[in-house]
Amino acid sequence: MSEKEETEQSKPKENLLLKDWNDFVSNITVGYTKFQKSVEENTKKNKELWNQNSEKIDQFFKGAKENWDAKFKEWGVELEKTHKENTNAWENNLENINEFFKKNQESWDKKFKEWEADLEKRQIETKEQWEARKLKISEDVNKWQEKIKKDWEKGIKTFRWEMVKGSYMFLVFMIPILVVLFVIVALITRLFEF
């Protein structure tokens, strides 16, 4: 191919590319313009709605503040009334309350005195019981010691008697054996003398 043909082929390509680029740019411009108009219209509508709603919002807050102030005044009046009623009731019942506490204190004092007397009585009974128990234990120990002493003495007497009896029996049985043994020893020694 020659150069001419190449230039001819590249021209339509350049025109075609340029045309596509111009179409693309014009579409972006049109889209941007539409977007800008849409944003402006929405902004205008929102501004109008904001102006309309700002009045409603101001009225709402003004009404809420008035209602809130009225409620506070109403609560204040009720609170003051309740406070006065409670103060009057307290003053009226103060005497009853003091009387209740006084009776309660007297009741507790009486109960404490009863408990104290009961405790002293039990301590006295316990002391008497302790003394009686101590005396009984002392008597039991003395009896036991006497019994042991008697048993010991009886045992010693029995042991002495058995020793005397055993010694006597030993002598009774051993004297004849010893006599016979002495006789035999005397005979044997006489026999060896000869």
Protein Blocks (a to p, Z undefined) as FASTA:
>chain_A
ZZklmmmmmmmmmmmmmmmmmmmmmmmmmmmmmmmmmmmmmmmmmmmmmmmmmmmmmmmm
mmmmmmmmmmmmmmmmmmmmmmmmmmmmmmmmmmmmmmmmmmmmmmmmmmmmmmmmmmmm
mmmmmmmmmmmmmmmmmmmmmmmmmmmmmmmmmmmmmmmmmmmmmmmmmmmmmmmmmmmm
mmmmmmmmmmmmZZ
